């Protein structure tokens, strides 16, 4: 008797949560569905009727996609490849330099360590938007304005990856290091030959974190990149002009920019969630 | 030369070599910009004849546009904190519960908006909140028999802020839930079991076990929500297609951008930047003191 009642209660709470999460999921997906459907309809129609759940399949076609790949796509793929290039460079360089710095913080005791690590935390809690104006002027002064390096260099040792790698490295046993030193390995040799291979799992999570942030980054690129170096998000925003109507290419371009990430997410879900929530992990 | 090399390779100097990239980036791309903003905020910056003008910029800053921007940013920050902390916490508790079916599926679904960049999200929400009757929000209203509304920059003031807050909730609900979920998963199960044996109900277990034990996550989420909320800019820029009709969605950084970068008034722009920096640090410092971040456990 008792177990039966317990089971009924169990399914009741479960069903209520199932219902709640189904509603939440539907609301979460709604914007995706709307914009995805809109990518099959002419842009001026979206303009005159508004973006909604219009399921009139007879009015849908692949014209926008045809235009994106073969027609007047406003150089969409130039910016797409700019985004790829920027994402690749930023991710590789940030992972390398951040792990290098994190190793210094995690494995050594030295004067000023607490202060310097405090500065990492300070950077973590300062929005880049605040530095917009001085960075803009500084990049012009040192001649980097317009180039991708203007966006890459300030984020070379990003505070969150440094913090994350440091946590990870602190968890590694230090016995190796002394053994390696006895064997004649230099301090840098230890990092490159022993530690870097050991850090692979943390690289997966941080690679996704930095890669996602770079692919989606907007504030620094819109501020600092010249027209030919623009990334996809900056380009898409320029299409949202009050003076001209580029809605066809804007909507299909926006949808197409998300598709690669959604595919990657489907393949590497666990790493995505680990990477994107890395900041919340405390030790 | 050889001595230099052996010094460079010594265990005493090596840590400094390791952290050198951070120190360089910090000095060149953080400290220098902040220092130069502080200086510029006391100047009238005109090429060739820059002059110090004391606190004039800080005095000129307090105009109507700035006060509107300050109010908008503050309201936005408070709304997002009030929603995006308790709700994700409860959702995470449910996702962590043994009774919850299809956990993995819902976790992925909630997370999806985090994959989309702010520009694409902004474009989508701008159109969803369009003023046409066929736009999603208005068609929802129509389903309840209400008239279409001009959500963005319309006659009713709160609809603009509503759209901004909804956009923010849509983007961050899943991520914040994952933060809490990973925190909850590290709480040992037997804590809940023994509480249940002692007769603690679901609410009591939530109130007295989950909430206190995920406090580090709450502090982290609160910290990033405060600075993210006060520095919000792109979302409002996207919803208004970069036009500056009125000040309904103007934020502090939006005003900084308008004054400092569009109108090239570097002095005034810098003063706004410094104000925002101090405001963010102050609010976060108060928050960290109140939440007991500095208390030794």
Interface residues (C-beta under 8 A of the other chain):
Chain A: X10 X13 X14 X17 X18 X20 X21 X24 X25 X28 X29 X30 X31 X32 X34 X35 X38 X46 X48 X49 X50 X51 X52 X53 X54 X97 X100 X101 X103 X104 X105 X107 X108 X109 X110 X113 X116 X119 X120 X123 X125 X126 X127 X129 X130 X131 X132 X133 X134 X135 X136 X137 X138 X153 X154 X156 X157 X162 X181 X186 X187 X188 X191 X212 X215 X216 X217 X218 X219 X223 X233 X234 X236 X237 X240 X241 X242 X250 X251 X254 X257 X258 X261 X262 X265 X269 X272 X273 X276 X277 X279 X280 X281 X282
Chain B: X9 X10 X11 X12 X14 X15 X16 X17 X18 X19 X21 X22 X23 X25 X26 X28 X29 X30 X32 X33 X34 X36 X37 X40 X91 X94 X95 X97 X99 X100 X101 X102 X106 X107 X108 X109 X110 X111 X112 X113 X114 X115 X116 X117 X118 X119 X120 X121 X123 X124 X125 X126 X127 X128 X130 X131 X132 X133 X134 X135 X136 X138 X139 X170 X173 X174 X175 X178 X179 X180 X182 X183 X216 X217 X220 X221 X223 X224 X227 X228 X230 X231 X233 X234 X238 X241 X242 X243 X253 X256 X257 X260 X261 X266 X269 X270 X273 X276 X277 X280 X281 X284
